[in-house]
Each structure stands twice: as structure tokens, then as C-alpha cells.
Amino acid sequence: MPHAHADHSAQLTRLSRIEGQVRGIAAMIAEDRYCIDILTQLQAVRAALARVEREILDGHVGHCVAAAARAGPEEQAAKMAELTDLLKRAMR
């Protein structure tokens, strides 16, 4: 659902960097590199993705959820339900 809020250019830059890391990991696997080196890079990618996820979540709470809270109880309840569903999926 399109909406206007904070600029995500920093996250896009990070995702481009992560994309390069993933390509590098694929090359490492193709080159039959040492497993621990590959696993270390995989952990780095997971950490980088987690950082992007946290930043986007922070922005969502700071902008979208805050705006819904100002809009009224119905909008606030809808945003809280979205967050609850997101957290439930993350805990699986």
C-alpha cells in the first residue's frame, strides 16, 4: 500500500551492499571456499538484513503508527493488529 513517509535511501544503499555480499557468497561457494569463511559471510548478511529491518520498523512505528494514533482508535487498532501479526510471523 503506497504511502508517503521518511526517505529510505539509506536502506536502499544497504540493500545494494547486501546484494553484493550475497553475490560474493555465491562466488565463494562456487570456488569451494572454506566453510567457516562462507558461514562468516552469511552471518554478516543476516546481521545487515536485521539492521535494515530494524530501521524500517523504527520508521514505521515513528511515522505510520504514530499517524494512526493521531487519526483515531480505529486506525490505531488496525496498525497495532499489523504489528502484532508481523511479530507473530517473526516468532515462528
C-alpha angles and dihedrals in degrees: 000000000000118000139155121252143118122346114265097197092116091054091047089053091050092048091052089052091048090050088056091049091052091050088050091052090051089052091049090053092047089051090050092238123181111293095229090055090052092046091049090055091047090054090050091053092048090050091049092050090048089054092052089047092052092048093050091046091050090051092048093051092043095049115015099035092041090051090049090051089055091046094060145267097300094054091042091052091049093052092046090051089052091052092046091051090048092052092047090054090049091054095056 
